[in-house]
Amino acid sequence: MNAIDNGWRFLSEIDTDDYLQDASNMVVCDWGTIFEIEPAIAPIFNMPIGTDLTLMYENQRKYFVFTETGEKCVL
């Protein structure tokens, strides 16, 4: 939808369907901005197009799982 859109989508566990349906709640950011918010994303930069991951927090650790399967993503 935007020439600078690289396809990444970052959502929060608090985002509701109603919230996401309102385009005014969306913003285009560069990768550096997202990295400043959550440095744990660094290893996923080169993941294949279409990869759907969920960032998990467990025992003070952060890791990614594949959203559809729940399988841990080894980066």
C-alpha positions in Angstrom: 0.0 0.0 0.0 3.0 2.2 0.4 6.1 2.4 -1.7 8.4 2.2 1.4 6.4 -0.7 2.9 8.7 -3.7 3.1 5.9 -6.0 4.3 6.8 -6.4 7.9 3.9 -6.2 10.4 4.4 -6.0 14.1 1.4 -6.5 16.3 0.9 -6.5 20.1 -0.9 -9.0 22.3 -3.2 -6.1 23.3 -4.2 -5.2 19.7 -7.9 -6.1 19.2 -9.6 -6.8 15.8 -11.5 -3.5 16.2 -8.2 -1.6 16.8 -6.5 -3.2 13.8 -9.4 -2.5 11.5 -8.9 1.2 11.9 -6.1 2.3 9.5 -5.5 5.4 11.5 -4.0 3.1 14.2 -1.2 2.0 11.8 2.1 3.7 11.2 5.0 3.0 8.8 8.3 2.9 10.7 11.8 2.1 9.6 13.5 -1.1 11.0 15.7 0.9 13.3 12.7 2.3 15.1 11.2 -1.1 15.7 14.6 -2.4 16.8 14.8 0.4 19.4 11.4 -0.7 20.8 12.3 -4.4 20.8 15.9 -5.4 20.2 15.0 -9.1 20.2 13.8 -8.7 16.5 17.4 -8.4 15.2 17.8 -12.1 14.2 14.6 -12.2 12.2 15.6 -9.5 9.7 16.5 -12.0 7.0 13.7 -14.4 7.5 11.9 -15.4 4.3 8.9 -13.4 3.0 5.7 -14.6 4.6 7.3 -15.9 7.8 4.8 -15.5 10.7 6.5 -15.4 14.1 5.4 -14.7 17.6 7.8 -13.3 20.2 7.5 -15.3 23.4 8.5 -14.3 26.9 9.4 -17.1 29.4 11.5 -17.1 32.5 13.1 -13.7 31.7 14.0 -15.0 28.2 12.7 -14.0 24.8 12.4 -16.3 21.8 10.4 -16.7 18.6 8.0 -19.4 17.7 6.3 -20.0 14.3 2.8 -18.6 14.9 0.9 -21.4 13.2 2.7 -24.4 14.8 4.1 -23.0 18.0 7.4 -24.6 17.1 10.4 -22.8 18.4 12.3 -20.8 15.7 16.0 -21.5 15.8 17.8 -18.4 14.6 
